[in-house]
Amino acid sequence: MFQNSSSEVNILPMDEHNQKLVNYVHPADWVNPQPQDCYDLVVIGAGTAGLVVAAGAAGLDIGLKVALVEKHLMGGDCLNFGCIPSKCLIRSSRIIGEIEKAKKLGIDIGDTRVDFARVMTRMRQIRADISHHDSVQRFQKLGIDVFLGSARFLGQNAVEVAGKTLAYKKAVIATGTRAFHPDIPGLKEAGFYTNETIFSLTELPPRLAIIGGGPIGCELAQAFQRLGTQVILFHNHSHLLNKEDPEAAAIIENTFLREGMQLILSCQIERVRKNERGKTIEYTSNGQGATITVDEILVAAGREPNLSGLNLEAVAVEYDTRRGVKVNDYLQTTNPKIYAAGDICMDWKFTHAADAAARIVIKNTLFSPFGFGRDKLSNLVMPWVTYTDPEIARVGMDETQAKARGLTTNTIKIPLSIVDRAIADGETDGFLKIIHKQGSDQILGATIVAAHAGEMILKLPPLWLPKSDWVNSLLLFIPTPPKRKRLKRPPMPIVELS
């Protein structure tokens, strides 16, 4: 018996590429299977964490019965509204950045023209071409029962999806997060975009206000500014990227200003009014009131967990409406038979973090009898990257966090302005900074600001190496001209101790 419970989904513009995407990640003709008597694992949410848990469990080839539930789009934010579309947009915008740098390198390219419609078409085509990896058809072939519809816990050991009851031995909540909508008078009436809708644009807005100077806001702000929009970036803190190293954030701020972006910091948006000139934003900044009119608004003011309709109270799973599902270090909820992974329960809201958490959940739900041999989330060392230009890559603590924990630290800082390779490439805005415990070789964290910081952070020496080893390893990956002897120790002034 089968039931067609899948409502039709449209992603604007509904061209051939988005139609291909939908056919893979939420096909209109999909029919949910007849549930099996009892599943070993029911996974709710088919973003990165849910897909990895489901595929990993089914791929063990030990006869496990696995069900995967998704109410919207397979692939979650990463495929549909996050990593893939944003990196496509950023890639196009970086060409403009390179063209601007070309003049200093002796290359006169002449006038350039951005065809924004083609930029977005390219993004939609790439997203659609990738989407088969996350498709319902692929996961069905893996032996997983895929259900499209909203999941609701019925009580102990059962979930309802589109009128069908799925009994389970264990369940995993991986429903992710969505864009937070700030309660600003007039914002809803004026209309605004989030990361879930901004990639539907086919025409470049002349003036774009972005609310939120975190990673998403900063990445998209620079991309749109370079593609030809006048961007006004609002942030309620005194500097952008306030969770990053202040020196790193300062470099990004200066880059944005140099590229013509308008920054409004330490601000509070009071109201938005739509009129014949556009959308007028009333705000205060440093105690002074002002207004500015734009054509469109993008809200990037944080995330909130997808909890609606899950009926977690029925299974005694505790949660917080801003932070998500509460879990212990083993990613187990307050119900011992239910686990969670990904953005729904973690501060690290990154695709690779969701992937790593999913692997922990597989181990702890299926291969840790009576709780023995379980893996811990706290054992992970998690790097991350903000894809501005230059990039900011980070792992571990910064100086402020170390101080807050009562740790006394030393800092090794290498500015790129004294690195030969960076000078030759014309990419001297940035640095490498390593924080280690005073009197010890224990590394607490590192920050890199560079054009390719995301690749460089992966080459950091293992955190458990003795100091003498990691200092020598460090010399191997600082950008240097290719003919230099790679193990030759550089002159001492490049190392600043504080």
N, C-alpha and C positions, 0 to 999 in steps of 0.2 A: 504494500500500500504506500502510496506517495501522495504528498499534499503540496500544491503550489502555494507557498506562504510568503513568497518573496515579492515585496512591492517594488514597483519600477523606480529606478534611481536615475536621475539626470545630473550631469556635471557640465556646467556651462563653460564655453559654448559647446553645444552638442554636435561637434563635427566628427569626422571619421575617426580621429584619434581618441577622443573621449568616448565615443561609442565602443571602440575596441577595448578601452580600459574597463568600461562598465561590463562588457561581455565577459571579461575575465574575473573581475572582483565583486560584482553583484549582478549576475545575469538575470534578466527579467523572467526568464522561463525556468529558473532553477526550482526543483522540487526537493523538499526536505525528505530524507530517508525515514523509514520506519525505525524508531529507536530500538536498540538492543535491550535485552533484559536488564543488564546493569553494566555501566561503563567503569573501567578501571580509572579513567581520568576524563573529566569534562572540563574543557578549557573555554572560558568566556572572554571573548575578545580576540580578534585576529590581526592585531598589530604585531610588531616585532616579537615581543615577549610571548604572546599567545601562539604565533606561528612556530617559533623555535621549540616551545614546550610540546606542542602537538606533533610536529614532524620528528622531533627527537625521540619522543616516546614510541610513536608508531614505527620509526626506523630501527628500533632495537630488534625487531623480528622475533619477538618472544610471545606473540599472540595477544598483545594488549588491546583492549577495546578502548578507542579514543574518540571522543566527540569534540568538535570545535564549533563554537557559536559566534556569529558576527551579525550585528544589527544594521551595519552600514556598509563599509567598503573593506574587503580583505586588503591587507597590507597596511592598514592604519594610517597614521599621520606621515610616517616616513615616506612611503610610496606616493601617497595622494596629495598631501598638503605640507610636507616638511622637507626632509633631506633631498629627495630627488628634484622636485620642482624648484626649490630655492637654489640648489647648486647649479642647476641649468641656467637660471637667471644670473647668478653670480658669475658664472663662466663667461657669459656674453658681456657682462659689464666690465670684467677684468681686461677684455680686449681694449676697451676705451682707456682704461688706466695705463695699459702698456703703450698705447698710441701717444698719450700725453708724456710718458717718460721717454719716448723715442726721440723727441726733439733734443733732449739733453745728451743723448747718445749719438747725435750727429745724423739722425734719420729724419727727413722731412716727408711725412706721409701726405700732407695736404688736408683738404677738407674731408671729414668723415660724416656719414649719415647713418643714424640708427633707424632701422626698420623694426619698430617694436612689435608689429603684428607677426613678423617672421621670427623674432626672438621667442615669442610666446607659442607660436606653432611648433617650433623646434622643441620647446619644453614639453608640450603635449604629446608629440610624437615619441620622444625618448621615454616619457613616463608610460605610455601605452605599450611600447616595445618591451619594457622591463616587466610589465605587470603580470606576465604569464607565470613568473616565478612564485607569485603570491596568489595564484588563481584558485578558485574553488575546484576547478577541474584537476589541477595538479595535486591538491591535497586529498581529493577523493581517490586519485590513483595511488596515493601513499597508504590507502587503507583506512583513512579517517572519515568518519561520518560528519559531514559539514552541514550545519543548520544555519540558515539565514533568518534572522528575526531577533527580537529582544528577549533576553534571558531574565528569568525571575525565580529566585529561590522559593520553593514551596514549604520548606521545612528541612528536617534532617535528611540528607542524602538524596535530594531530588531538586531538579530544575525544570521549569516550564519554558518552552520555546514554541511560539506560534501554535498553541493548543496541544502540544505534545509534551509528555513527561519523560525526562531523562534521569534515570536513577544512576547514582555514581557511588564509587568507593571513596574517591577523593576528587576535589574540584580545585581549579585555579582561576583566580580573578585577574584578568589582564586587559581591563577595559580602557586604560590610558587616561588622557586628559584632553581638555578642549580649551580654547582661548577664553580667558576671563574677560567678561564684559563689565567695565567700570560703570558705576552708577553716576553718570554725569548728566545733569539736566539737558534735555534737548538732543543728546547724542543719538539715541535710537530713532527719533523722528527725522533727524538730518540724514541718517544713514551712514554706515561705516563698513569697512572691510576688516577681516581678520586673516590669519594665515590660511584658513579654510576656504576663503573666497577670493583673496587677492590674485590668485593665479588664474582666475577666470577673465581677467582683463584682456582686451584686445587692442585698446587704445591707451597711449601713455597719458596719464593725467598731467597737465602743466604744473599744478601745485599740489603737493601731497604732504599732509601732516601725518606724522607717525607718533603715536602716544606710547611711550615706553622705550627706554634706552638700554635694555638688556641685550642679550645676544641676538634674538630674532629681530628686534627693532633695528639694531645697528647693522646687521648684515643686509637687511632689505633696504635700509636707508641709503647706504652707500651704493647698492646696486641701482636703485631708482635714480639717484642723483647722477650717476655716471651715464645712465641711459638717456638722460635729458630732462628729468623732472626737477623742479625746484623743491627740495625737501626741507621741511621744518620739523625738527626732531624735538619732541617734548620729553623731559625726564624730571621726576620729582626729587632726584638726589642732586648733590652738588657736582657730581661728575658721572659720566656714562659708565656703563659696565661696572657698577659699584660692588659687585661680588668678585671682581678681578683685582689684581695688583694695581694700586693707584698710578704707578709710573707707566704701566702698560696702557691703562685707560687714557692717560694724558696723551700718549702717542696717537691713539685712535682719534681723540678729540681734535688734536692739531691737524691730523690728516683730513678729517671731515671739513674743518674750517677752510683749509687750503683748497679743497675741491669745491667750495662754494656753498656748502650746506649751512643752514641756519640752526643753531642750537639754542634751545630755551631750557635752562636748567633750574633746579630748585624751584619748580613751578607747581602750581595747583590750577587745574582747569576748572573753571566755575560753571561754564555753560556753553552750549553750541547752538547756533541759530542758522537756519537755512534761509537764504534770501536770493535775490536775483543775481548777486555777484558771486554766489557760491555758498560755502559753509564757513560762517564766522565763529571763531573760537575766542571766548572771553577767558582770560587767565590772569593769575598773579604770579610774579617771579621776583624773589627777593623783596617782597613787600610792595611792589609796584604793579598796578593793574594795567592791562593792555589788551588789544584785540588783534587778530590776524585772520585773513580770509584765504581759504584754500578751495580746491576743487573736490578733493577726496580726502578721506581720513582712514588711516590704517591703525587699528588698535593692536598693540603688542605689549600688553601690560600684565603679562603673567599667564599662568595656567590654572585651571581648576579641575578636580577629578570627575570622571564620568561614573557617577554613583546612582543616577536616577533610575528608578524602576527595578533595581536589583533585589529589593526587599531583604537587605542584609540583616535586619532585626530578626527575621524568622529563623536565621541560623546562628544568631549570637556572634556576628562578626562586627567588631567595633570599627568605627571610622570617624574621620574628621572632615567636615565639608570643604575645607581648604587644602588639607594635606593628604587626604585620601584614606585608604584602608590601612589600619594599624597592623604592623607585622613585627615579629621578633627578628633576631639576627639570622634565623634559618628561613626567613620569608614565610613563616607560618602565621596565620591570623589568630584571632582569639578563639576560633573554632579549630581544633587540632586536625580536622579532616579537610580544611580549606586553606590553600596557600594563595599568595599573590605575587606578581612580578611586573616590573616595568614602571611606567610613570604613575600608575594608580597608587603606588605605595612607596616610591623611592624619591629621594632628593636629587639623585643623578637622573635627570630627564634627558637621556641620550640613547640613541639606537643601540650603540655597542654596550651600554650599561644594561639595557633591557635584554639583550642577547645573553650577556653573562649571567644575569639574574635567572633567566629561563633555564640555563644549564644547572644552576644550583637547585632550582625547583625540581627538575627531573631527578636529580640525585636524591634529594630529601624526601620526595613523595614515593619513589619507586624502589630505592636501593638503600634505605636506612631503617631496617626493621627495629622496632622498639626505640627509635631515635638514635641508634648507634651509627657513627661514621658520617654524620651530617656535615655539610659544608656551610660556612658562614659568609654572609654578605660583607662583613667587616674585613674579611681576608683579602678582598679585592683591592688592587691599586688602580685607580681609575683616572686615566688622562682624558682631557677634553679640549676641544678647539673651537674658537669663535672665528668664523670665516670672513672676517673683514680683510682689508688689504692695507697694512700687513696683518697677518693672522696673529692671534694670541692663543698659545698652547699652554696648558697648565696640568700639573699633576701634584696631588698632595696639598699641603698647607702653604699659605703665604705668611709673611712676617707678622701681619696683624692677627691672624688666627693662632699662630704659634704663641704670641704674647698673651692672647686671651686665655690660653691653656696653661699659662704660667711657665712656659719654656723659654730659656735663654738661648739665643741662636747667634750664629755667624752667617754672613751672606757673602757668597762669591758672585760677583757681577761682571759680565763681559759685554760691554757695549759694542754693537756691530760697527760703529764708526771707527774702530781701530782694527777691524778684521779686514785683511787685504782683499779677500774674495768679495765681501760685501761692498767694499769701496769700488772695486772693479765693476761690479754689477749695478752700482748706483742704488743699492738697497741698504742704506746705513741707518734707517729709522728702526731701531729695535735693540734688543739685548737678550742675553741669557742670564738668568738669575737662579742660583741654587741656594736653598736654605738648609742649613744643617745644625744639629744640636751642638751648642758650645762645649768644647772639650771632648767631642765625640765625633766619630765618622758616620753617625746616623743621619741620613738625608731625610728631611721632613717634607720637602716639596721643591718644585721648580716651576719657573715661568719662562717661556720663550716668546719674544715678539719678533717676528721675521716674516718675510714673504712666504716661506714654506715651513712655518713653525710646526704645522701639523705633522709633517714628515720627520722633522728634527726631534720632536719630543719622544718619538718611538725609539730613538737611538740613545736615549739616556742610559747610563749603566744601571744594572740592577741595584735596587736600593740597599741590598744587604752587603754589597762589596765593601771591603776596607777602603778607607779614604785614598790611600796611595794608588789603589787600583782604579777607583773611579775618576780620579784626576787625570791619570794617564789615558783612560778611555775617553774622557771628555775631549782631549786634544784631537781625537780621531774624527770628530764630526763637526767641529767648528769650521764653517766655510773657509777654505784656503785655496790658493792657486794650485792647480793639479801637479806642478813640478816640485812643490815644496816637499821635503821629507816629512811624512805624515806623523812620525813619532818624535820629531824634534820639538822640544819644549819651547813654547813661545816666550818672548820677553816678559818679565814679571809685571810690568805696569798694566797688563791687560786684566789682572786679577785684583779686584778691589775687595778687601775684607772690611766688614763693618759689624 
